[in-house]
């Protein structure tokens, strides 16, 4: 049997364009297929972007499509699969199965309700797609008769390891961020009005040794970039009686480092600010463990959602503003030091959701005031994610999103105010001019070259030069946008660089740049100091060849 896995899924790092990324879905599916006897050489993987670029004939016995999103965003060079594209795929030969977040409903933008998905010619996996594919191989002729079920942690322990080989087929390999699942399900007794995590039930923690075995398998296949995601709160992994378990995080992180000793990136995703605020000692120990083993530039995304007490109560949100502020302070205390990547070790990110029940003009004011307090207190927040709610059937918010349209003008005005008044000075604090960002990988050229470091919520870097794509550069920060920075590759060859590039060096003015141009060529840095007024920190950004 020949099987094609089409990856049309884009996860939340899409805030400024998703970096090269592979969720666990295709790896689990590939592992499930192998366990059922399908040969690895008969399993093919394509991203939806590959399918868009190359309209090749597709003939497989089975096509498995991963689709849907739970968090809308904007994209630099990748976008989730569309309904029209799914319809085109429904005409392929063989069995067609679709699953992933689309099982909860299909939506393409924030501020809307996801609609239940149904399309002739394609079977929807109504629970876990990897389990459905696994079971369907016992009844290939009639997948519609296959039971829909959730997979177990022991199954994905096997499938994640056995399916690791599929990363080699990713178009960006080996520069692929591999998402690692630690657990899913919410430990809270009541749930936020819009959240889909309760659909998974109580937390079902994966065994530490099985996560490490999966890392080891991925590493053996060339993976060097990892993110611990797919959980609502990493700080509650393997929690005991509702209390964070620092020993489990020490064992997990230490084990990953042993299994992948030369990894390039180890980042995390979500943390619940309530955990950090209510269990500061345990959370501080966990944060220190993360900083001990991870790579810098890491972000703990905090689901604040709203600073308005009325919205918090109406939507059963969990974190009060004071608790979120304490969580921000704790992460700054542990993670503010600048690391090898050029960015601080571990900073908080803040998620706001708009269009929730009880939202008024006061909501926007309180959210802004909260972020202004963080800024004025000298704290750092790596990024502020502002989105409109996407609602799903089975959640209390479903069909109750009238505030999205009603408050749209206020939302847009407030969002612009956050970008101008908060994001810009915050970014200058996080990555001041002269900061050198290591290993920025170029991705797109459109009058300027855009690149990013691989990691969680990577900074978008605009480089006002035409550089070779898919290449890594060290970039020094020269200017700031609202959510991105401008920079130039360093070191700058002072004897060959154009005037425009020399003028962009941090701390150099046009008069000094003109002196440099007239004085070329220089023998060495001492010669530069002797014959121009250029000295000090600027010399760190240049080379003399």
DRENTOR-169049 format. One line per 10 residues: number of its first residue (from 1); their letters; for each residue x, y, z of C-alpha. Coordinates in nm, 3 decimals. Example, Ala and Ser with C-alpha at 12.3 -4.5 7.8 and 13.67 -1.06 7.14 Angstrom:
2
1) AS) 1.230,-0.450,0.780  1.367,-0.106,0.714
This chain:
545
1) XXXXXXXXXX) 0.000,0.000,0.000  0.126,0.346,-0.093  0.018,0.631,0.137  0.046,1.009,0.098  0.030,1.237,0.403  -0.064,1.596,0.310  0.015,1.845,0.585  -0.219,2.143,0.567  -0.192,2.233,0.934  -0.026,2.550,1.064
11) XXXXXXXXXX) 0.011,2.596,1.439  0.007,2.909,1.657  0.368,3.017,1.586  0.202,3.177,1.282  0.176,3.508,1.466  0.435,3.650,1.229  0.456,3.362,0.987  0.522,3.005,1.085  0.885,2.891,1.080  0.971,2.553,0.923
21) XXXXXXXXXX) 0.764,2.330,1.149  0.626,1.979,1.184  0.350,1.895,1.429  0.329,1.545,1.576  0.034,1.452,1.347  0.232,1.335,1.043  0.489,1.156,1.260  0.220,0.974,1.458  0.038,0.878,1.136  0.359,0.752,0.976
31) XXXXXXXXXX) 0.440,0.548,1.287  0.089,0.402,1.299  0.117,0.299,0.934  0.455,0.133,0.991  0.317,-0.060,1.288  0.043,-0.190,1.060  0.298,-0.318,0.813  0.326,-0.035,0.561  0.687,0.002,0.451  0.850,0.341,0.527
41) XXXXXXXXXX) 0.950,0.376,0.161  0.581,0.356,0.067  0.487,0.654,0.288  0.522,1.000,0.130  0.484,1.340,0.296  0.398,1.673,0.133  0.311,2.012,0.279  0.017,2.189,0.123  0.261,2.453,-0.004  0.449,2.185,-0.195
51) XXXXXXXXXX) 0.120,2.073,-0.347  0.044,2.432,-0.447  0.378,2.480,-0.616  0.400,2.148,-0.796  0.079,2.032,-0.960  0.203,1.678,-1.008  -0.025,1.374,-1.065  -0.106,1.220,-0.728  -0.182,0.847,-0.726  -0.181,0.669,-0.393
61) XXXXXXXXXX) -0.387,0.395,-0.235  -0.457,0.620,0.062  -0.429,0.997,0.110  -0.433,1.134,0.465  -0.497,1.510,0.497  -0.415,1.704,0.814  -0.623,2.023,0.828  -0.783,2.287,1.046  -0.672,2.540,1.304  -0.773,2.641,1.653
71) XXXXXXXXXX) -0.577,2.967,1.661  -0.598,3.202,1.359  -0.296,3.406,1.256  -0.099,3.574,0.979  0.162,3.400,0.770  0.491,3.491,0.609  0.530,3.205,0.364  0.289,2.931,0.465  -0.088,2.921,0.499  -0.325,2.645,0.615
81) XXXXXXXXXX) -0.513,2.437,0.363  -0.836,2.595,0.236  -1.175,2.438,0.184  -1.137,2.477,-0.193  -0.807,2.289,-0.183  -0.963,2.011,0.023  -1.240,1.985,-0.235  -0.983,1.947,-0.512  -0.813,1.669,-0.314  -1.144,1.488,-0.269
91) XXXXXXXXXX) -1.122,1.382,-0.634  -0.796,1.191,-0.589  -0.787,0.818,-0.642  -0.798,0.578,-0.347  -0.911,0.627,0.011  -0.913,0.984,0.144  -0.910,1.054,0.518  -0.902,1.400,0.675  -0.845,1.492,1.038  -0.660,1.704,1.290
101) XXXXXXXXXX) -0.815,2.021,1.436  -1.070,2.016,1.152  -1.258,1.751,1.348  -1.370,2.032,1.581  -1.492,2.242,1.288  -1.348,2.433,0.996  -1.279,2.804,1.016  -1.038,3.024,0.825  -1.025,3.344,1.032  -1.068,3.479,1.382
111) XXXXXXXXXX) -1.397,3.631,1.482  -1.604,3.350,1.336  -1.760,3.021,1.436  -1.601,2.708,1.295  -1.850,2.504,1.093  -1.875,2.127,1.111  -1.692,1.972,0.819  -1.836,1.726,0.572  -1.736,1.661,0.212  -1.826,1.378,-0.025
121) XXXXXXXXXX) -1.533,1.159,-0.113  -1.341,1.223,0.211  -1.387,1.046,0.544  -1.352,1.273,0.847  -1.170,1.126,1.147  -1.397,1.253,1.424  -1.145,1.186,1.699  -0.770,1.128,1.664  -0.668,1.091,1.303  -0.367,0.873,1.384
131) XXXXXXXXXX) -0.588,0.621,1.564  -0.842,0.627,1.280  -0.575,0.565,1.017  -0.432,0.281,1.226  -0.773,0.115,1.266  -0.877,0.178,0.905  -0.606,-0.056,0.778  -0.813,-0.341,0.923  -1.105,-0.234,0.701  -0.949,-0.062,0.401
141) XXXXXXXXXX) -1.245,-0.118,0.172  -1.490,0.070,0.396  -1.328,0.336,0.620  -1.673,0.479,0.698  -1.734,0.173,0.916  -1.421,0.231,1.125  -1.469,0.331,1.489  -1.375,0.686,1.585  -1.164,0.689,1.900  -0.890,0.869,2.088
151) XXXXXXXXXX) -0.541,0.725,2.077  -0.361,0.632,2.396  -0.032,0.772,2.525  0.128,0.429,2.490  0.027,0.422,2.121  0.181,0.759,2.044  0.485,0.654,2.244  0.539,0.387,1.980  0.412,0.581,1.679  0.610,0.897,1.753
161) XXXXXXXXXX) 0.931,0.698,1.767  0.854,0.478,1.464  0.736,0.772,1.253  1.036,0.997,1.316  1.180,0.913,0.973  0.914,1.125,0.801  1.088,1.451,0.897  1.345,1.380,0.627  1.074,1.448,0.368  0.996,1.796,0.500
171) XXXXXXXXXX) 1.096,2.055,0.235  1.303,2.252,0.490  1.483,1.950,0.636  1.701,1.957,0.844  1.583,2.305,0.950  1.254,2.175,1.091  1.107,2.262,1.429  0.973,1.935,1.574  0.682,1.979,1.813  0.688,1.740,2.109
181) XXXXXXXXXX) 0.371,1.653,2.297  0.393,1.619,2.675  0.023,1.588,2.755  -0.316,1.722,2.665  -0.631,1.784,2.864  -0.714,2.047,3.125  -0.672,1.990,3.501  -0.926,2.260,3.590  -1.273,2.171,3.719  -1.435,2.442,3.508
191) XXXXXXXXXX) -1.323,2.563,3.168  -1.283,2.887,2.977  -1.577,2.960,2.750  -1.390,2.929,2.420  -1.135,2.659,2.500  -1.124,2.325,2.317  -0.886,2.158,2.563  -1.173,2.012,2.774  -1.264,1.790,2.478  -0.957,1.582,2.569
201) XXXXXXXXXX) -1.067,1.527,2.928  -0.834,1.523,3.226  -0.457,1.544,3.168  -0.310,1.231,3.017  0.062,1.272,3.082  0.307,1.100,2.852  0.584,0.900,3.016  0.912,1.087,3.032  1.108,0.795,2.888  0.875,0.778,2.586
211) XXXXXXXXXX) 0.920,1.148,2.508  1.295,1.104,2.536  1.285,0.798,2.308  1.095,1.004,2.051  1.357,1.280,2.074  1.632,1.022,2.033  1.465,0.882,1.719  1.414,1.228,1.572  1.773,1.321,1.654  1.897,1.006,1.480
221) XXXXXXXXXX) 1.708,1.121,1.170  1.875,1.462,1.179  1.636,1.669,1.392  1.809,1.948,1.584  1.520,2.187,1.657  1.258,2.101,1.921  0.965,2.265,2.094  0.777,2.125,2.393  0.422,2.212,2.302  0.085,2.042,2.270
231) XXXXXXXXXX) -0.004,2.106,2.634  -0.205,2.381,2.805  0.058,2.437,3.076  0.410,2.291,3.068  0.462,2.391,3.432  0.190,2.139,3.529  0.344,1.843,3.346  0.331,1.537,3.575  0.174,1.752,3.848  0.099,1.577,4.177
241) XXXXXXXXXX) -0.230,1.658,4.348  -0.256,1.975,4.142  0.089,2.099,4.247  0.372,2.149,3.994  0.638,1.878,3.989  0.985,2.032,3.939  1.156,1.691,3.952  0.961,1.573,3.646  1.070,1.877,3.444  1.431,1.828,3.552
251) XXXXXXXXXX) 1.419,1.464,3.439  1.246,1.555,3.112  1.476,1.840,3.012  1.790,1.663,3.127  1.686,1.351,2.935  1.622,1.547,2.617  1.964,1.708,2.640  2.127,1.367,2.685  1.932,1.223,2.391  2.010,1.520,2.165
261) XXXXXXXXXX) 2.344,1.658,2.286  2.403,1.882,1.984  2.051,2.019,1.945  2.027,2.374,1.813  1.694,2.478,1.967  1.493,2.357,2.267  1.196,2.584,2.336  0.860,2.560,2.508  0.509,2.688,2.446  0.222,2.737,2.689
271) XXXXXXXXXX) 0.222,2.813,3.060  -0.078,2.901,3.274  -0.007,3.224,3.467  -0.223,3.098,3.754  0.025,2.815,3.813  0.319,3.055,3.835  0.131,3.297,4.062  -0.010,3.039,4.304  0.294,2.811,4.317  0.584,3.056,4.285
281) XXXXXXXXXX) 0.848,2.838,4.454  0.784,2.532,4.239  0.739,2.745,3.928  1.063,2.934,3.990  1.246,2.601,4.022  1.091,2.480,3.696  1.180,2.804,3.517  1.540,2.769,3.634  1.545,2.412,3.503  1.419,2.532,3.166
291) XXXXXXXXXX) 1.690,2.800,3.149  1.950,2.542,3.254  1.878,2.306,2.964  1.702,2.503,2.689  1.834,2.742,2.427  1.785,3.117,2.468  1.514,3.320,2.299  1.253,3.095,2.462  0.894,3.216,2.522  0.636,3.101,2.776
301) XXXXXXXXXX) 0.301,3.197,2.624  0.067,3.305,2.904  -0.305,3.279,2.837  -0.428,3.593,3.009  -0.714,3.643,2.759  -0.852,3.955,2.935  -0.773,4.205,3.212  -1.141,4.293,3.253  -1.297,4.135,3.567  -1.639,4.130,3.401
311) XXXXXXXXXX) -1.507,3.935,3.103  -1.310,3.705,3.332  -1.625,3.619,3.527  -1.855,3.587,3.224  -1.617,3.346,3.048  -1.488,3.155,3.350  -1.131,3.265,3.280  -0.875,3.150,3.532  -0.619,3.428,3.575  -0.675,3.759,3.752
321) XXXXXXXXXX) -0.462,4.052,3.628  -0.256,4.059,3.948  -0.175,3.689,3.905  -0.064,3.739,3.546  0.154,4.030,3.654  0.321,3.810,3.918  0.384,3.545,3.652  0.547,3.805,3.425  0.768,3.921,3.711  0.873,3.565,3.796
331) XXXXXXXXXX) 0.974,3.485,3.437  1.165,3.812,3.410  1.345,3.738,3.736  1.463,3.398,3.607  1.489,3.451,3.234  1.578,3.813,3.153  1.954,3.757,3.110  2.069,3.766,2.748  2.173,3.430,2.607  2.381,3.293,2.321
341) XXXXXXXXXX) 2.109,3.356,2.060  2.129,3.730,2.131  1.786,3.735,2.297  1.692,3.698,2.664  1.681,3.341,2.793  1.310,3.302,2.877  1.043,3.569,2.857  0.665,3.566,2.887  0.432,3.619,2.596  0.079,3.744,2.655
351) XXXXXXXXXX) -0.233,3.619,2.476  -0.544,3.838,2.460  -0.870,3.709,2.313  -1.140,3.951,2.201  -1.506,3.909,2.122  -1.573,3.721,2.446  -1.893,3.753,2.647  -1.915,4.071,2.852  -1.668,4.268,2.640  -1.716,4.647,2.641
361) XXXXXXXXXX) -1.511,4.959,2.575  -1.372,4.919,2.928  -1.220,4.582,2.829  -0.992,4.742,2.573  -0.891,5.014,2.818  -0.808,4.766,3.094  -0.604,4.545,2.860  -0.402,4.843,2.744  -0.350,4.967,3.101  -0.222,4.624,3.203
371) XXXXXXXXXX) 0.039,4.618,2.929  0.137,4.980,3.002  0.195,4.883,3.365  0.427,4.601,3.256  0.616,4.836,3.026  0.646,5.113,3.287  0.764,4.861,3.547  1.070,4.782,3.338  0.955,4.427,3.264  0.992,4.248,2.933
381) XXXXXXXXXX) 0.714,4.072,2.743  0.840,3.903,2.431  0.520,3.947,2.231  0.153,4.042,2.274  -0.077,3.816,2.074  -0.410,3.989,2.009  -0.674,3.783,1.833  -1.047,3.758,1.789  -1.214,3.447,1.921  -1.285,3.153,1.692
391) XXXXXXXXXX) -1.568,2.949,1.844  -1.625,2.575,1.822  -1.934,2.362,1.874  -1.948,2.220,2.225  -1.795,2.528,2.391  -2.005,2.787,2.581  -1.891,3.056,2.336  -2.025,2.877,2.029  -2.270,3.103,1.846  -2.215,3.384,2.100
401) XXXXXXXXXX) -1.959,3.585,1.907  -2.174,3.892,1.835  -1.922,4.114,2.016  -1.669,4.054,1.738  -1.867,4.256,1.484  -2.010,4.502,1.737  -1.669,4.602,1.874  -1.467,4.574,1.554  -1.374,4.944,1.527  -1.268,4.956,1.893
411) XXXXXXXXXX) -1.070,4.636,1.844  -0.876,4.772,1.546  -0.803,5.105,1.718  -0.690,4.933,2.038  -0.473,4.687,1.848  -0.295,4.971,1.670  -0.245,5.150,2.004  -0.086,4.837,2.156  0.147,4.805,1.858  0.259,5.171,1.875
421) XXXXXXXXXX) 0.268,5.240,2.248  0.360,4.897,2.388  0.518,4.672,2.125  0.764,4.920,1.979  0.934,5.033,2.305  0.914,4.677,2.439  1.096,4.543,2.135  1.363,4.811,2.174  1.411,4.688,2.529  1.431,4.321,2.431
431) XXXXXXXXXX) 1.658,4.365,2.130  1.824,4.709,2.146  2.017,4.847,1.850  2.351,4.671,1.828  2.220,4.338,1.954  2.357,4.054,1.744  2.100,3.783,1.667  2.274,3.455,1.588  2.172,3.217,1.309  1.896,3.415,1.141
441) XXXXXXXXXX) 1.778,3.201,0.852  1.667,3.385,0.539  1.329,3.277,0.398  1.173,3.529,0.159  1.293,3.814,-0.063  1.053,4.096,-0.157  1.258,4.414,-0.206  1.415,4.328,0.129  1.515,3.988,0.265  1.309,3.844,0.550
451) XXXXXXXXXX) 1.447,3.591,0.792  1.403,3.449,1.140  1.578,3.241,1.398  1.421,2.900,1.441  1.229,2.895,1.764  0.900,2.969,1.936  0.752,3.301,1.823  1.068,3.404,1.635  1.135,3.770,1.565  1.080,3.868,1.204
461) XXXXXXXXXX) 1.400,4.027,1.070  1.399,4.257,0.768  1.737,4.292,0.597  1.757,4.574,0.337  1.979,4.366,0.107  1.926,4.084,-0.136  2.075,3.786,0.042  2.089,3.422,-0.053  1.780,3.244,0.080  1.782,2.941,0.310
471) XXXXXXXXXX) 2.112,3.061,0.454  2.199,3.151,0.813  2.350,3.489,0.905  2.438,3.671,1.225  2.237,3.994,1.217  2.295,4.309,1.418  1.983,4.509,1.503  1.972,4.855,1.346  1.607,4.959,1.380  1.271,4.846,1.513
481) XXXXXXXXXX) 0.919,4.804,1.383  0.611,4.722,1.586  0.667,4.345,1.576  0.984,4.310,1.375  1.336,4.444,1.356  1.564,4.569,1.082  1.919,4.444,1.076  2.230,4.384,0.869  2.464,4.084,0.845  2.778,4.105,1.055
491) XXXXXXXXXX) 3.067,4.128,1.043  3.059,4.394,0.770  3.359,4.388,0.537  3.459,4.751,0.580  3.672,4.754,0.264  3.398,4.623,0.032  3.063,4.719,0.184  2.852,4.982,0.003  2.796,5.320,0.167  2.432,5.231,0.244
501) XXXXXXXXXX) 2.543,4.935,0.456  2.813,5.129,0.641  2.563,5.403,0.727  2.341,5.138,0.890  2.606,5.023,1.136  2.486,5.098,1.492  2.646,5.417,1.625  2.786,5.548,1.299  2.663,5.872,1.137  2.678,5.985,0.774
511) XXXXXXXXXX) 2.990,6.196,0.833  3.178,5.900,0.979  3.054,5.674,0.698  3.188,5.921,0.442  3.527,5.922,0.617  3.535,5.544,0.600  3.457,5.543,0.229  3.733,5.797,0.156  3.985,5.613,0.375  3.949,5.268,0.218
521) XXXXXXXXXX) 4.124,5.032,0.201  4.220,4.979,0.564  4.492,4.741,0.680  4.333,4.650,1.010  4.105,4.787,1.284  4.387,4.993,1.431  4.420,5.161,1.094  4.048,5.248,1.102  4.080,5.407,1.446  4.390,5.599,1.339
531) XXXXXXXXXX) 4.245,5.745,1.017  3.876,5.794,1.102  3.671,5.884,1.406  3.525,5.532,1.419  3.606,5.342,1.738  3.455,5.156,2.027  3.161,4.919,1.990  3.132,4.977,1.613  3.454,4.784,1.562  3.281,4.469,1.691
541) XXXXX) 3.053,4.471,1.386  3.318,4.497,1.116  3.595,4.293,0.958  3.897,4.405,0.756  3.992,4.173,0.470
